[in-house]
Amino acid sequence: MKTAISLPDPLFRAAEDAARRLHVSRSQLYSEALREFLDARGREGITEALDRVYTEESGNLDPVLTKIQRKSLGKTW
């Protein structure tokens, strides 16, 4: 999809230089940068969700399971 955006001149020049150094088109550079940005934001959402879960749940292990796990390790524990 074709789109038009406005960028500050210094950012545009930096992107042009990066695209040249990386031997990629401007479109490819912007696409990859946006994809990485969105992926990072998605991971933040996952982290926030896990943080909520772990603040609501106890992090304590069941003592019986702990004993069984230690036994299964044998003498390495």
GISULSUL-V590454 format. One record per run of one state. SS is the DSSP state (A for helix, B for strand, O for the rest). FROM is the first residue (numbers start at 0). TO is the last residue. If there is no record, write none. Layout:
SS;FROM;TO
SS;FROM;TO
This chain:
O;0;7
A;8;21
O;22;24
A;25;55
O;56;61
A;62;75
O;76;76
